[in-house]
Amino acid sequence: MKPRKGSHSVFSVRLHFVFVTHYRRKAITASMLERIREMFAQVCKTMDCELLECSGEADHVHLLVDFHPKHSIAAVAGSLKAATSRMVKKEFPDEFKKWYSKQSFWSGSYYVASSGGAPIEKLKDYIKSQDAPRE
């Protein structure tokens, strides 16, 4: 994928997120996962990010996001989780009530890792090989 441009930057940041349901309950159905995927894409678009991939299981989801660095990672994760949690409560009330009463749909924590690009050792070697000024 090509790097993107901001007003004063060029960037290529891909993040792998994992969101787990509250209490790791197996609450996600196939129709719910499809709607969650749509909401993730919509939220990403509003935050100048792009959802590259999304899938999951009954108790967690994985997202690959092309991230825009004008936002913090925590702000993007929070927006993604908050919007989908509200949507699940509203659009899937029977499924939600089966597992939860007032809690949020998602666990309070999340996993995120950078992904893509050159391996770390190659980057280290490249940085070390720079022609540093000599006095």
Secondary structure, DSSP 4 states (H G I P E B T S, - for coil): ---EE-SS-EE-EEEEEEEEBGGG-----HHHHHHHHHHHHHHHHHTT-EEEEEEEETTEEEEEEEE-TTS-HHHHHHHHHHHHHHHHHHH-HHHHHHH-SSS-SB-S--EEEEE-SS-HHHHHHHHHTS-----
